[in-house]
Amino acid sequence: MEKALVLMGCAIGAGLALIAGIGPGIGEGYAAGKALEAISRQPELKGDITSTLLLGVALAETTGIYGFVTGLLLIFVAPRIFLGML
């Protein structure tokens, strides 16, 4: 009974952690759209806008990567640790 409960909790937690990938995708798309608008208004600032965009996208992507790594840990590592405690 406890084993099934641990596995269920890890599976639900991993699924919730992987939902974290939605936020960076939406944010990066929005940022890219706004960067294109800014470049179309002031083409002479293309280099500055692009470098700022890439820095922002890299920072936003880290949250998705953290969610992905957390999901992988909950699927492959956590069940063994928790079942070893029982």
RODO-2510 file (C-alpha; in nm, 4 decimals, decimal comma):
residues 86
     n   res          X          Y          Z
     1     m     0,0000     0,0000     0,0000
     2     e     0,2762     0,2457     0,0940
     3     k     0,4693     0,1615    -0,2232
     4     a     0,1722     0,2497    -0,4427
     5     l     0,1194     0,5734    -0,2527
     6     v     0,4846     0,6748    -0,2950
     7     l     0,4809     0,5951    -0,6673
     8     m     0,1547     0,7823    -0,7133
     9     g     0,2880     1,0899    -0,5340
    10     c     0,6076     1,0878    -0,7403
    11     a     0,4124     1,0542    -1,0656
    12     i     0,1753     1,3384    -0,9789
    13     g     0,4646     1,5576    -0,8653
    14     a     0,6577     1,4879    -1,1861
    15     g     0,3566     1,5782    -1,3969
    16     l     0,3097     1,9037    -1,2100
    17     a     0,6806     1,9840    -1,2400
    18     l     0,6725     1,9361    -1,6158
    19     i     0,3868     2,1850    -1,6468
    20     a     0,6521     2,4451    -1,5610
    21     g     0,7616     2,4300    -1,9262
    22     i     0,4507     2,6176    -2,0377
    23     g     0,5460     2,9485    -1,8760
    24     p     0,8857     2,9923    -2,0429
    25     g     0,7381     2,9031    -2,3809
    26     i     0,4710     3,1700    -2,3543
    27     g     0,7142     3,4263    -2,2146
    28     e     0,9784     3,3668    -2,4792
    29     g     0,7242     3,3957    -2,7589
    30     y     0,5927     3,7208    -2,6164
    31     a     0,9455     3,8597    -2,5744
    32     a     1,0411     3,7675    -2,9313
    33     g     0,7298     3,9397    -3,0636
    34     k     0,8029     4,2555    -2,8697
    35     a     1,1654     4,2489    -2,9847
    36     l     1,0509     4,2317    -3,3464
    37     e     0,8221     4,5274    -3,2867
    38     a     1,1093     4,7246    -3,1328
    39     i     1,3431     4,6393    -3,4207
    40     s     1,0814     4,7413    -3,6754
    41     r     1,0425     5,0788    -3,5019
    42     q     1,4147     5,1444    -3,4524
    43     p     1,6258     4,9268    -3,6858
    44     e     1,9485     5,1002    -3,5815
    45     l     1,9185     4,9399    -3,2334
    46     k     1,8940     4,5851    -3,3686
    47     g     2,2149     4,4664    -3,1967
    48     d     2,1199     4,6008    -2,8550
    49     i     1,7660     4,4658    -2,8759
    50     t     1,8832     4,1233    -2,9924
    51     s     2,1438     4,0868    -2,7172
    52     t     1,8914     4,1889    -2,4525
    53     l     1,6373     3,9459    -2,5974
    54     l     1,8834     3,6564    -2,5896
    55     l     1,9757     3,7274    -2,2274
    56     g     1,6099     3,7420    -2,1268
    57     v     1,5248     3,4217    -2,3145
    58     a     1,8174     3,2403    -2,1518
    59     l     1,7036     3,3478    -1,8057
    60     a     1,3430     3,2499    -1,8765
    61     e     1,4480     2,9090    -2,0086
    62     t     1,6165     2,8189    -1,6815
    63     t     1,2803     2,7878    -1,5065
    64     g     1,1674     2,5344    -1,7669
    65     i     1,4912     2,3406    -1,7275
    66     y     1,4527     2,3375    -1,3480
    67     g     1,1019     2,1956    -1,3862
    68     f     1,2264     1,9318    -1,6316
    69     v     1,5110     1,8226    -1,4033
    70     t     1,2745     1,8106    -1,1053
    71     g     1,0359     1,5912    -1,3028
    72     l     1,3153     1,3537    -1,4023
    73     l     1,4351     1,3297    -1,0435
    74     l     1,0840     1,2554    -0,9213
    75     i     1,0404     0,9807    -1,1801
    76     f     1,3769     0,8055    -1,1565
    77     v     1,5455     0,8938    -0,8264
    78     a     1,2855     0,9822    -0,5643
    79     p     1,0900     0,6524    -0,5628
    80     r     1,4028     0,4558    -0,4682
    81     i     1,4901     0,7025    -0,1929
    82     f     1,1402     0,7117    -0,0473
    83     l     1,0868     0,3361    -0,0741
    84     g     1,4227     0,2837     0,0996
    85     m     1,2903     0,4830     0,3946
    86     l     0,9864     0,2578     0,4407
***
